[in-house]
Amino acid sequence: MEQEETEAEDYQTDIEDIAHQQIISLIKSEFAGHALADLVAEIMRVKGYTTKVSPPDTDGGVDILAAGGTLGLGEDRICVQVKSGDGVANHDVVLRLIGSVSNTQAQTGLLVSIGGVNAVAQKELDNNFFKLRLWQMPDLLKALFRTYGELSDETRAKLPLKQIWAPMTGGTN
């Protein structure tokens, strides 16, 4: 009986992992390059932010400006840099984001890096805990899943997802 439960848990985990890998592949193909900034901005709009997306190749280190409050004029101001490539973001990317946060008078910076960050960049992020946040692919997936039902029809057509429910065995995850 215990072996069957272990196999069921492994199978369930595999289903979730396989689904996530397929969704990641779809995101990388449908939202390659600057299009990922559009997806992140849309997720932020669903969360109540007013956003401004910079045109491709002219962002100067700022892909999205997002602000909360009435008309986007509140104090919750975020400067977002999006890295859609598989390579890790380095220390220079984080330093440019810190400069962009200051230059745009944002309160915080968000680095969205599909490929993650290297150790030196992570240390800089840690040193700027009250100013910077990092979204790697798992964070982007969580934000996507929380907002998916409210995304535009066009976005959902590019990223067609269906929620399924599966029983959990042997604990909570």
N, C-alpha and C positions, 0 to 999 in steps of 0.2 A: 504494500500500500504506500509506504514512504517513497519508494522508487518512482511510482506512478505520479505522486505529487511533485517530486523533483523534476520529472520529465515534463509535466504540465507547466510548471513555472518556467523552465527553460524555453519551452515552446512559446509561451505567452511573451516572454522577454524578446525572443527572436522575432515575433510578429511585430512588436512595437519598434524594435530596432530596424527591421526591414522597411517598415512604413516610413520611419524617420529618414532613412537613407534615400528612399524614393522621393520624398518631399524635398530633401536637400538638393538632389539632382535636378528636380523640377525648378526649384528656386534659382539654381545656378544657370540653368539654360534659359528660363523665361525672364529672369531679372539680372542678366549679365551686365557688367559695367555700371554705368550711371543709373540704369533702370532700378537697381537695388535701392538707391536713394529714394526713388519714387515710392517703392513699397514701404520703406521705413517711414517716410513722411505720411503715407496714408494710415499706417498703424498708429502713428502719433496723433493724427487728426481724429481718428476714432476714439482715442483716449482723451480727447478734449482740447488738444493743442491747435493753435493756428500755426500753419507752417509756410515757409518760403523755401523752395528748392532752387538751388543755384543751377544755371545752365551747365551742361557738360563741358569739361575742360576749362572752365573759367571760374571755378569755385575758390581758388586761392586757399585751399585747405578747409573751406566751409561748404559742405554739401547741403545742409539743411539748417535753417534757423527755426526754432519752435518756441512758442510762448503760450502760457496759459492765461486765464483771466478773460474778462470782457474784451472782445475784439483782439485778443492776443496781446494786450497791453499790461498784463499782470507782471508780477515779480518773478514768476517761474519761467525763466528764459534759458533755453538750451541751445548750444552750438553743437551740431552733429557732423562728424567726419565718417564717411562710409568707405570701407575697403572691401571690394567685392571679390578680389582675387584669392586664390588658395594660399598664397604666401603669407607668412607671419608679418604683422606690422612691427616696425622697429621703434627705437627710442626717439628718432627724429619725428616720426608721425605723432607721437604723444606730445613732444615739445611744441610742434606746430599747432596742435589742438589747444594746448594751454595758451599759446599766443593768440589764437583765434577767439578763444573764450574772452580774453581780455579786450581784444580789438573790437569785438561785437557787443561788448558790455553784457554778455550773457552771465548767468549765475553759475552754470555748470556746463560741462562738456560731456558728450557721449561719443565714444568711439565704437563703431560697429565694424568688426573685423571678422570676416568669414574664416580666415585662416588663423585667427588668434593673434597672440603677440609673443614676442621673444621675452626672455627673462629680464633683460634690462628695461624694456618697455613696461613690463608688469611691475617692476620695482618703482618706476616713475608713477604709474597709476596708483600703486599702494601709497606712495608718499603724498599723493594729491587726493586722498580719499574724499575730502569734503568738496572737491571741485570736479572730479572726473568719474565716469562710469564706463564700463566695457560691456558690450554685448558681443558674445561669440555666437556661433550657430545655435547651441542649445537655448540661449537667451532669446534669440530672434524667433526660434520655433515657439517658445512659450508665449511670446508677445503675439505672434501670428495666430496661434490657437485661441487665445483669449479674445481676439478681435475679429476673427475670420467672418463670423456671421454678419458683421456690420461693414465689411469692406465692399468696395464698388463691384458691380456686376462684371465690369471689365477685368478687374484684378482677379476675381474668383473664376472667371473664364480661363485666365492664364494659369491659374493655380487651383484646379478643381479638386477639392478635398471632400471627404465624407467621414463624419465621426462615427466610430463604432464603439460598442461597449463589449468588454470581455470580463468574465469572472476572474477575480483574483483568488489565488489559493495560498494559504500559509503565510499570512501577514499583510502588511500594508506597504504600498509603494506610491 
